[in-house]
């Protein structure tokens, strides 16, 4: 995955850490120098290392460093970020299961006991988050298929250490050290997709697809506001979570909006210049967006375009109503991708929507209104039969020119349904 935090100035400290490893010839150079770096150059012996630059409440710079996994069976070394599972809890776990598993002669029973032990071990992980809460490892992997080694990567250790100490992360850089057929010695890498990305989404409160000093692209979950509302129960939003992680971001940093019920890609600006230039692109319809939706029934048309006018119903906000006189006209191109049958046996149509304008509830209205497709999106609580799990509308793809460099940017996400 793309690094979730700026890599500078942590890259400078990462280079110095590389220098220390290479000159001291050991990992625990702050202590006994008992773990030689020679082991990293044996077959399959390389490991990831990371540095996090953070600030304490007084604005002082704090440096944290970490290694992934364990080194020669050692989970903790002096001067390095600690393993997430406390030593006492780990020792108790080993006393409870290790010998029993080794002594179990029946293979099937040994497998069952090993699985039970693994579930117990995963329950010992309590991950600190950016909003001073804690989440379990299981909550990061809803499918319950937790990859081996999850929670042990250096990015997770670093952020857990920072959040548990009340520190504010500023930048983070990770590099590979040693020999590997798949990774280059001393090269910088982002966190891994399989183990780190699901955990970082929970720890940071955001699924960060891309970030640089000017913009952040977020994969917003369904149920989260794009911008905060006026009441206390509507403060939580992409914007408020962004400002936790990037305090220098403008107060109004979202360059466009997605409905709370809609998931998908959202572009956030980290400075006023980027915000202004992104607004110009949206206003001049230079941003290309693609959405995937499931419609509640069978759409007969293979493709086409819809152009309709709507305005807010002032007596029933936030509903929009059809109005050819005072409404704002919006256009959507659509393509039928297929017809599917749900687990309940109902037929739904998978649609590709490419809006040419960005009107409020445009895709929901163009789907549900009789002058549009006449079939609502599944889970639409405003214009359909109501929500059970979620609104089945996802902003899958977005393309635009970078507001500062002018480089063409194109981002795509997996469909969550």
WOZI-V676370 format. One record per residue. RES is the residue in one letter. SS is DSSP state (helix for helix, strand for strand, loop for the rest). Layout:
res,ss
RES,SS
RES,SS
This chain:
res,ss
X,loop
X,loop
X,loop
X,loop
X,loop
X,loop
X,loop
X,loop
X,loop
X,helix
X,helix
X,helix
X,helix
X,helix
X,helix
X,helix
X,helix
X,helix
X,helix
X,helix
X,helix
X,helix
X,helix
X,helix
X,loop
X,strand
X,loop
X,loop
X,loop
X,loop
X,loop
X,loop
X,loop
X,loop
X,loop
X,strand
X,helix
X,helix
X,helix
X,helix
X,helix
X,loop
X,loop
X,loop
X,loop
X,loop
X,strand
X,strand
X,strand
X,strand
X,strand
X,strand
X,strand
X,strand
X,strand
X,loop
X,loop
X,loop
X,loop
X,loop
X,strand
X,strand
X,strand
X,strand
X,strand
X,strand
X,strand
X,loop
X,loop
X,loop
X,strand
X,loop
X,loop
X,strand
X,loop
X,loop
X,loop
X,loop
X,loop
X,loop
X,loop
X,loop
X,loop
X,loop
X,loop
X,loop
X,helix
X,helix
X,helix
X,helix
X,helix
X,helix
X,helix
X,helix
X,helix
X,helix
X,helix
X,helix
X,helix
X,helix
X,helix
X,helix
X,helix
X,loop
X,loop
X,loop
X,helix
X,helix
X,helix
X,helix
X,helix
X,helix
X,helix
X,helix
X,helix
X,helix
X,helix
X,helix
X,helix
X,helix
X,helix
X,helix
X,loop
X,loop
X,loop
X,strand
X,strand
X,strand
X,loop
X,loop
X,loop
X,loop
X,loop
X,strand
X,strand
X,strand
X,helix
X,helix
X,helix
X,helix
X,loop
X,loop
X,loop
X,loop
X,loop
X,loop
X,loop
X,loop
X,loop
X,loop
X,loop
X,loop
X,loop
X,helix
X,helix
X,helix
X,helix
X,helix
X,helix
X,helix
X,helix
X,helix
X,helix
X,helix
X,loop
X,loop
X,loop
X,strand
X,strand
X,strand
X,strand
X,strand
X,strand
X,strand
X,strand
X,strand
X,strand
X,loop
X,loop
X,loop
X,loop
X,loop
X,loop
X,loop
X,loop
X,loop
X,loop
X,strand
X,strand
X,loop
X,loop
X,loop
X,helix
X,helix
X,helix
X,helix
X,helix
X,helix
X,helix
X,helix
X,helix
X,helix
X,helix
X,helix
X,loop
X,loop
X,loop
X,strand
X,strand
X,strand
X,strand
X,loop
X,loop
X,loop
X,strand
X,strand
X,strand
X,strand
X,strand
X,strand
X,loop
X,loop
X,loop
X,loop
X,strand
X,loop
X,loop
X,loop
X,loop
X,loop
X,loop
X,helix
X,helix
X,helix
X,loop
X,loop
X,strand
X,helix
X,helix
X,helix
X,helix
X,helix
X,helix
X,helix
X,helix
X,loop
X,loop
X,loop
X,loop
X,loop
X,loop
X,loop
X,loop
X,strand
X,loop
X,loop
X,loop
X,loop
X,loop
X,loop
X,loop
X,loop
X,strand
X,strand
X,strand
X,strand
X,strand
X,strand
X,strand
X,loop
X,loop
X,helix
X,helix
X,helix
X,helix
X,helix
X,helix
X,helix
X,helix
X,helix
X,helix
X,helix
X,helix
X,loop
X,loop
X,loop
X,loop
X,strand
X,strand
X,strand
X,strand
X,strand
X,strand
X,strand
X,strand
X,loop
X,loop
X,loop
X,loop
X,loop
X,loop
X,loop
X,strand
X,strand
X,strand
X,strand
X,strand
X,strand
X,strand
X,strand
X,strand
X,strand
X,loop
X,loop
X,loop
X,loop
X,loop
X,loop
X,loop
X,strand
X,strand
X,strand
X,loop
X,loop
X,loop
X,loop
X,loop
X,strand
X,strand
X,strand
X,strand
X,strand
X,strand
X,strand
X,strand
X,strand
X,strand
X,strand
X,strand
X,strand
X,strand
X,loop
X,loop
X,loop
X,loop
X,loop
X,strand
X,strand
X,strand
X,strand
X,strand
X,strand
X,strand
X,strand
X,strand
X,loop
X,loop
X,loop
X,loop
X,loop
X,loop
X,helix
X,helix
X,helix
X,helix
X,helix
X,helix
X,helix
X,loop
X,loop
X,loop
X,loop
X,loop
X,loop
X,loop
X,loop
X,strand
X,loop
X,loop
X,loop
X,loop
X,loop
X,loop
X,loop
X,loop
X,loop
X,loop
X,loop
X,loop
X,loop
X,loop
X,loop
X,strand
X,strand
X,strand
X,strand
X,strand
X,strand
X,strand
X,strand
X,strand
X,loop
X,loop
X,loop
X,loop
X,loop
X,loop
X,strand
X,strand
X,strand
X,strand
X,strand
X,loop
X,loop
X,loop
X,loop
X,loop
